[in-house]
Structures are given as structure tokens and as C-alpha cells.
Amino acid sequence: MVRVEKLSFSYVVKGRRFPILNDIDFRLEKNGILCIIGPSGCGKTTLLFNIAGLRAPDTGTVWIDGDEVKAPREKTAVIFQHFGLLPWENVYDNIALGLKIRGASPGEIKKGVESNMEHFDITRLARKYPRHLSGGEKQRVAIARALVLKPDLLLLDEPFSAIDALTREALQEFVLRVWKEWNLTIIHVTHDIEEAVFLGTEIIILGKDGRYNHHYALPREKGEDFRNGPVFHDTTAAVRDRMKRIINESSL
């Protein structure tokens, strides 16, 4: 599904080049969930933007279903930090935005928006504005807006970072249900180690230098009690230990 080959990326500021990603290489099979984790400033979000076609790498290639990514792809949806909802639009119009941009007819827009609002149990919120929504409601609206475009790849950029712990856990479980129901492939950027272990079928860690550092494989089927089991605790401890070493080495 997704193949990143020897990808490097840098920002240029006033003629000076600042490397962000260095020689990143990995593969994610269809219907997997890849969680990308690493210290602040290691290039996690930049890597996600390269996969989305929103940034072009200096060198290397992103492939999705065998096609090279050179621009944003119709079947890829992105949910940004803080959900990216337009504050001046109500829930209905936020969900409709992508369909309008693609030139869908009024009938197609109405059918798609109403169907997704019903599916995600947010029909009652249709005329509300983002400022009136809870964190959990905003997340449901953001996912409904992304999935109304019928993507096969969903990219998440730390969408739970500003949500309290219990709501975050409920939303993580919600994402897993959506993943199964919609047959999605997901790439999820997070700072939260427990979140990465709970959601991911795979985890990759980026080092402070923007290089691929380590990979973990996790079971696809995790069960209701996964958070309390040995695989969750052992993997969480291993990832945390690896992260500590990365941070300590970069400070030497």
C-alpha cells in the first residue's frame, strides 16, 4: 500500500538548508495502522506531509498502491492537529467542504453529508459551530469530513493531543472501530507511547536526526483487555526505553 524509499527532506531558510528527514525507508501493507513516534522536532509531521503529497522530498520517493506520490491524492484524507475544522462554518458545511471542492452536485453533497452524520451519530450537531463542540464531538466531525471523500488511506497528525485522558482513550477505540468498518490503511503521528502501542499494528521511531531508528510489530486483533495485557505493557516499556536512549544520546 505505502512505500517510502530513501526519503530525505530539508527546509531552506534565507538560502541555508536545514535537514529534517534523512534517508527514511519503510513499507506499510494495506489495512495496517502505522504509528510514527519520536522526540519533538524529529520530522514526524513533515514525513506525514510528504506522504500526503503536501511536501516534495529532496530525494527519495513515496509510493501508494504502486503510484508515485507527486501531489495530493484523491483517495488520501488528512486529519490535522486540532482537527482543522473551519470555525466560521457549521458542522454540516465543514463535512461538505471536500465534496464542494471536488465539484460534487448539491444532491451528492446532501446524500454524503447526511449519511456520514448519521453513521457517526452527529446529525444533532449539524447546525452547531466548532466552538460549541466538545473535543470528542470535534473528532467525530473531523473523521466524518475525512471519510465522506471515501479514502483508502487516512493520515492523522496528533489529533488527540489536546484532549483529556479518558476522552482520548474513548476516541482511540473509536478510531479502531472506524478502521475496521471502513477497511482503511492509517498512518498516525503521535507523541503518546501508549497511544501508539494501542492503535498501531506497527510502530516506527524516528531519531532526533530525522532518521529511521527502530520498528515494532503488534497484533492486529487486540481485544477489549489489551491495555491490561503483557504485550501492551512490554511493548510500551520497550518503546519508552528506546525513546529515552534517543533523547539522552542527542543531548550528549
Legacy VTK file of the C-alpha trace (Angstrom):
# vtk DataFile Version 3.0
C-alpha trace
ASCII
DATASET POLYDATA
POINTS 252 float
0.000 0.000 0.000
2.521 2.655 1.179
6.220 2.506 0.400
8.682 5.228 1.407
12.090 4.825 -0.250
15.219 6.646 0.930
13.294 9.856 1.565
15.166 12.979 2.670
13.721 16.443 3.182
15.073 19.799 4.292
13.764 23.318 4.746
15.611 26.239 3.156
15.626 29.482 5.151
17.440 32.536 3.762
19.492 30.335 1.488
20.526 27.968 4.267
19.420 24.326 4.198
18.172 22.634 7.395
17.870 18.826 7.083
14.712 17.420 8.703
14.373 13.851 7.371
17.302 11.642 6.404
17.094 8.506 4.264
13.727 7.266 5.608
12.745 3.839 4.290
9.714 1.707 5.250
6.698 -0.184 3.910
3.130 -0.388 5.251
0.850 -3.107 3.933
-2.801 -2.435 3.079
-5.186 -2.157 6.069
-2.384 -1.698 8.594
-2.043 1.085 11.154
1.426 2.600 11.316
2.145 4.853 14.285
5.114 7.205 13.900
6.683 8.339 17.142
9.823 10.229 18.090
11.125 13.231 20.030
9.907 16.739 19.250
11.457 18.187 16.112
12.416 14.845 14.548
10.245 15.379 11.450
7.151 13.247 12.157
4.647 15.744 10.773
6.946 16.611 7.866
7.075 12.916 6.943
3.267 12.756 7.060
3.051 15.791 4.760
5.440 14.120 2.302
3.237 11.006 2.276
0.167 13.211 1.735
1.793 14.918 -1.258
1.726 18.286 0.532
5.539 18.480 0.527
8.008 17.211 -2.069
11.099 15.345 -0.807
14.599 16.498 -1.722
15.462 12.904 -2.613
13.622 9.612 -2.416
10.106 8.571 -3.321
6.698 7.894 -1.770
4.664 5.166 -3.477
0.995 4.397 -2.782
-0.514 1.352 -4.486
2.384 1.377 -6.924
1.938 5.014 -7.972
4.496 7.691 -7.128
3.059 10.497 -4.995
3.814 13.870 -6.589
0.724 15.787 -5.431
-2.220 15.297 -3.061
-4.080 12.102 -3.900
-7.883 11.819 -4.119
-8.028 8.658 -2.001
-5.871 10.078 0.814
-7.528 12.019 3.652
-5.693 14.005 6.334
-6.842 14.984 9.828
-4.596 17.698 11.252
-3.814 18.735 14.825
-6.806 20.419 16.465
-8.938 18.769 13.723
-8.679 21.607 11.168
-12.383 22.477 11.356
-13.282 25.877 9.899
-14.593 27.974 12.826
-16.890 30.076 10.608
-18.642 27.009 9.136
-21.145 24.802 10.945
-20.769 21.030 11.223
-22.778 20.306 8.066
-20.718 22.691 5.938
-17.425 21.508 7.437
-18.236 17.942 6.428
-19.377 19.113 2.981
-16.184 21.087 2.297
-14.201 18.387 0.495
-17.149 17.401 -1.688
-17.688 21.040 -2.663
-14.009 21.433 -3.570
-14.255 18.341 -5.781
-17.277 19.766 -7.584
-19.893 17.311 -6.337
-23.508 18.129 -7.157
-25.825 19.501 -4.424
-27.599 16.142 -4.333
-24.339 14.216 -3.912
-23.221 16.590 -1.166
-26.513 16.268 0.731
-26.507 12.478 0.475
-22.862 12.112 1.512
-23.005 14.547 4.428
-26.287 13.267 5.859
-25.189 9.645 5.527
-21.922 10.281 7.374
-23.555 12.385 10.085
-25.998 9.560 10.740
-23.226 6.930 10.698
-21.170 8.843 13.276
-24.207 9.883 15.361
-23.675 13.623 14.902
-26.848 14.597 12.989
-27.980 16.608 16.031
-24.839 18.752 15.675
-25.430 19.747 12.035
-26.049 23.464 12.669
-23.568 23.890 15.510
-20.199 25.598 15.097
-16.845 24.103 16.206
-16.605 26.426 19.227
-19.745 24.786 20.635
-18.420 21.218 20.348
-16.580 19.059 22.863
-13.239 17.507 21.950
-14.894 14.164 21.256
-17.540 15.764 19.040
-14.900 17.670 17.065
-13.033 14.411 16.458
-16.179 12.702 15.137
-16.859 15.646 12.829
-13.259 15.626 11.563
-13.424 11.891 10.823
-16.836 12.255 9.141
-15.416 15.048 6.958
-12.417 12.906 6.003
-14.418 9.767 5.231
-17.123 11.486 3.185
-14.475 11.516 0.424
-14.266 7.689 0.584
-10.486 7.450 1.120
-8.477 4.252 1.417
-5.618 5.971 3.302
-6.173 8.117 6.399
-3.339 10.270 7.784
-3.653 11.532 11.373
-1.402 14.271 12.761
-1.688 14.111 16.565
-5.463 14.688 16.593
-5.840 13.710 20.272
-3.048 15.875 21.714
-5.318 18.470 23.379
-7.930 16.036 24.771
-8.209 14.735 28.340
-7.018 11.184 29.039
-10.387 9.397 29.309
-11.827 11.077 26.200
-8.587 10.252 24.374
-8.914 6.555 25.212
-12.535 6.516 24.022
-11.514 8.180 20.752
-8.680 5.700 20.242
-11.214 2.873 20.498
-13.481 4.789 18.111
-10.657 5.062 15.553
-10.106 1.292 15.715
-13.810 0.698 15.036
-13.720 3.104 12.074
-10.556 1.405 10.765
-12.292 -1.978 10.710
-15.648 -0.746 9.388
-14.170 1.317 6.540
-11.319 -1.051 5.644
-8.754 1.747 5.959
-4.997 1.984 5.985
-3.921 4.518 8.639
-0.693 6.396 9.359
-0.836 8.142 12.719
1.703 10.611 14.138
1.756 10.839 17.930
3.912 11.792 20.923
1.972 9.363 23.128
3.724 5.993 23.531
0.673 4.211 24.999
-1.476 5.530 22.151
0.983 4.234 19.552
1.049 0.774 21.142
-2.746 0.611 21.493
-3.555 1.775 17.953
-0.669 0.505 15.872
-0.209 -2.735 14.020
3.286 -1.321 13.522
5.346 1.427 15.152
8.378 3.194 13.770
10.548 5.506 15.844
12.366 8.443 14.286
15.578 9.653 15.902
16.383 13.255 16.726
18.360 13.444 13.471
15.271 12.568 11.413
16.461 9.041 10.652
14.566 5.760 10.932
15.577 4.348 14.325
13.510 1.275 15.186
10.443 -0.791 14.232
7.917 -2.745 16.322
5.211 -5.127 15.073
1.980 -5.549 17.054
-1.097 -7.797 16.756
-3.980 -6.622 14.565
-6.643 -8.049 16.876
-6.136 -6.672 20.362
-9.279 -7.481 22.322
-11.098 -5.446 24.945
-8.479 -6.075 27.647
-5.387 -5.336 25.524
-4.400 -2.278 27.611
-4.061 -4.512 30.682
-2.160 -7.336 28.998
1.548 -8.218 28.823
2.036 -7.311 25.137
0.813 -3.762 25.766
2.944 -3.285 28.873
6.087 -4.937 27.489
5.943 -3.026 24.193
5.214 0.260 25.956
8.237 -0.279 28.213
10.473 -1.167 25.253
9.400 1.891 23.239
9.813 4.175 26.251
13.310 2.809 26.890
14.247 3.337 23.234
12.900 6.902 23.322
14.870 7.711 26.480
18.053 6.497 24.833
17.404 8.617 21.734
16.813 11.728 23.840
19.833 11.078 26.071
22.137 10.447 23.108
21.018 13.633 21.362
21.765 15.697 24.473
25.374 14.487 24.763
LINES 1 253
252 0 1 2 3 4 5 6 7 8 9 10 11 12 13 14 15 16 17 18 19 20 21 22 23 24 25 26 27 28 29 30 31 32 33 34 35 36 37 38 39 40 41 42 43 44 45 46 47 48 49 50 51 52 53 54 55 56 57 58 59 60 61 62 63 64 65 66 67 68 69 70 71 72 73 74 75 76 77 78 79 80 81 82 83 84 85 86 87 88 89 90 91 92 93 94 95 96 97 98 99 100 101 102 103 104 105 106 107 108 109 110 111 112 113 114 115 116 117 118 119 120 121 122 123 124 125 126 127 128 129 130 131 132 133 134 135 136 137 138 139 140 141 142 143 144 145 146 147 148 149 150 151 152 153 154 155 156 157 158 159 160 161 162 163 164 165 166 167 168 169 170 171 172 173 174 175 176 177 178 179 180 181 182 183 184 185 186 187 188 189 190 191 192 193 194 195 196 197 198 199 200 201 202 203 204 205 206 207 208 209 210 211 212 213 214 215 216 217 218 219 220 221 222 223 224 225 226 227 228 229 230 231 232 233 234 235 236 237 238 239 240 241 242 243 244 245 246 247 248 249 250 251
